[in-house]
Amino acid sequence: MKLKISTSLAANCLTDPDRAAWLNRLPDALRRLEHQWALTPDAPLDGEEPTCSYVTAVRAANGTRAVLKIAMPHMEGEQEIQGLRFWDGDPTVRLLEFDDELGAMLLERCNPGTPLRALAEDDQDIVISGLLRRLWRQPLKPHPFRPLSTLTKYWADETLSQIDQGQDIDMGLVREGLQLFEELPCSATRTVLLATDLHAGNVVRAEREPWLVVDPKPFVGDPAYDATQHLLNCRARLRSHPDTAIRSFADLAGIESERVRLWTFARAAAEPRDDWSNDNLASLARAIAPQG
């Protein structure tokens, strides 16, 4: 199979030595998997270029149309294989084959594969909240999944390492967000397996079900957290009508709206970012900040 690396994936790999090494190994990994799973190329996939993995359309030995995904080293997504095995197609894409050593997955191909973002945001709310309700299950112990506090600690450390005290940053806002990153995982009254990155670009139309989840990044924690990525992707609505946006989605998902607000505020205020001088997220955090 011909190896074609997207511009965005190549650029992402240049930011980290481990990712650059992974990119150098990718041709050998592709040849190994092509032989191991008897794969042949299929008609190209539509949609956006991947930024954190190599993805290509293939046919399996029995002629089944599938998607080959080889994941770039990425802290948030390193347990995707385990997550897909746990959910077993309900309501995610099915995992047909996997190779833990290579971070490789042979996935069910969704047709027509249209992203949910093609729908209006109100319709997205209904679909995503319904998918979240199905995803939220408690894995039996012992299980391999990391607690959500691992992710928030990682983000907090990244944020603290990025901030240059000479920049014009509202450090009070950042400190408030960092404090919530520490407190919220500990105060959850219910914990489930989360997707953590569920938004309208990671939900696609399929034949087996109307909509299926792709690219989950599993952690165990507070279900209110899982509302945040979709809301942050609906930024104009969230900025203009934060109370309505948060409450209506929380009601659809059956979760506490104030915890959704706190999580969304924490992410907007203190999640690591490339450019801390850009005030867009800080102003969003102020718009959704809890009162009192």
PyMOL commands that set and color helices and strands:
alter all, ss='L'
color gray80, all
select helices_A, chain A and resi 7-13+17-36+75-77+80-87+116-118+121-135+148-162+171-187+200-202+223-233+235-240+242-253+257-270+280-288
alter helices_A, ss='H'
color red, helices_A
select strands_A, chain A and resi 40-41+53-59+65-71+95-99+104-108+192-194+203-205+211-213+219-221
alter strands_A, ss='S'
color yellow, strands_A
deselect
rebuild
show_as cartoon
